[in-house]
Amino acid sequence: MLKRHSILPAKNCVPFLNLAFRPLFLLPAIFSTIALALWLGLLSGNITWVGVLPANIWHGHEMLFGFAVSVAIGFLLTAAQTWTGVSSISGFNLACLVLLWVLARIFLAGSNASWLIAGLVCESAFWLFSIAKLGHMILSSGNQRNIIFIFLLFVMSVIDLASIMLAIKGDILSASHMLYTAVLMMTCIITVLGGRVIPFFTTRALNLPAVTASEKIEKVTFVLMAAAILLYASKPWHDQQTALGIAFIGLGSLHIARLCQWYVLQTFRTPLLWSLHLSYLNMALGFILIGVSYFSLIVTFSLAMHVITVGTIGLMIIAMMARVSLGHTGRPLVISKLVSFAFVLLMLATLARVLIPLAGAFMLGISLATAMWVIGFFIFVYVYTPILLNARPDGRGG
């Protein structure tokens, strides 16, 4: 039997660097509020963009890779210690990883090509060290169940670096397509993780019988998801609008069927649960709307994608960070009304970003959505900064 790692306080290590979730939850959360506020200033004309990367590419890249994927890596490097029994990154090594993340964010917003190249180097090194550490933990322990995450992160890293290089070359359309593909790849990570943690968290918190997933739904969902994403990724080389539309509508419908197995109706009184279920539902609805966009002149692909980027990625990340930060610092899994309000704000931001532009008020929708995102994540930062900076109350590491 696998011997689990004994979680002890790290020697000569400040609590903030005990495990990857601490800096890679807090810093990307702060960064998302700054990046979105800057994006709103650029759209409104109050700020002039001086970066070499086009502003829209920088916005999409940084909200996905600088924020969302970085949080996912923080979670995976933390969870893998529990999965494998192998010590995760901490202390000086974690500080170096975080420094690479910070430098990449600075350089990729640079105003000359040298800065972009430096950003590309830092981003590459961040990926290399993250995947190498996660791969070592999983492979050395024989934890085959989680090898999928090594593959998904590798694919994400290739897309990330390719999007930057394409933008540097001036191929903005291809860079944009790569970023949209990366969003869909992020939903793969959410699908795998969500399928494990959402029903587990739900049954554990509500003292319900373990969920037995429908094997047929699981298999068909993953097969169709792979097919839909591959079909979309290869879109520049074919014209399969009808096939794409049907694939994404079918995929969204399967995700709804999957969600219905997870006691969703019993979660309404528990914010740490309904937020996860709702974010997963948003992914299903986002897929359906992506499919509809191929047949409709009203629902655009961009609007459908923002159901996923705001309503799934944003809401699930803030909900997961809220729960994981409590669990891994030895605190009760209870959140304040203020944090629950932050979850509500992220859902309202999704509605504002999608419905108000549909009504013809594009800037109003973006402005309201940005304001609610910024306030929601500011609440997380305000409440969780002391938790993430300080040691566990029980004196253990983590």
LINHU-V259797 format. One line per field, one symbol per residue. ss: DSSP state (a for helix, b for strand, c for the rest). phi: phi as a letter, one per 20 degrees, with the letter a starting at -180 (. if undefined). A space follows every 10 residues. Layout:
BEGIN
ss = ???
phi = ???
END
This chain:
BEGIN
ss = cccccccccc ccccaaacca aaaaaaaaaa aaaaaaaaaa aaaacccccc ccccaaaaaa aaaaaaaaaa aaaaaaaaaa aaaacccccc aaaaaaaaaa aaaaaaaccc ccaaaaaaaa aaaaaaaaaa aaaaaaaaaa cccaaaaaaa aaaaaaaaaa aaaaaaaaac caaaaaaaaa aaaaaaaaaa aaaaaaaaaa aaaaaacccc ccccaaaaaa aaaaaaaaaa aaacaaaccc aaaaaaaaaa aaaaaaaaac cccaaacccc aaaaaaaaaa aaaaaaaaaa aaaccccccc aaaaaaaaaa aaaaaaaaaa aaaaaaaccc ccccccaaaa aaaaaaaaaa aaaaaaaacc caaaaaaaaa aaaaaaaaaa aaaaaaaaac cccccccc
phi = .feffeedgf flcfgfdfbf fffedfffff ffffffffff fffeneceed fffggffggf fffeefdfff fffgfffeff fffdmdgefb lfffffffff ffffffffef dbffffffff fffffffgff ffffffffff emefgdfgff fffffffffg fffffffffn efffffffff ffffffffff fffgfeefff gffffeldfg edfffffgff ffffffffff ffgegfdbcd gfffgfffff ffffffffff edlgfedfec gfdfffffff fffffffffg ffffdceeee fffffffffe fdffffffff fffffffedm dfecdefffg ffffffffff fffdffffeo dfffffffff fffffffffg fffegfffed fffenffp
END
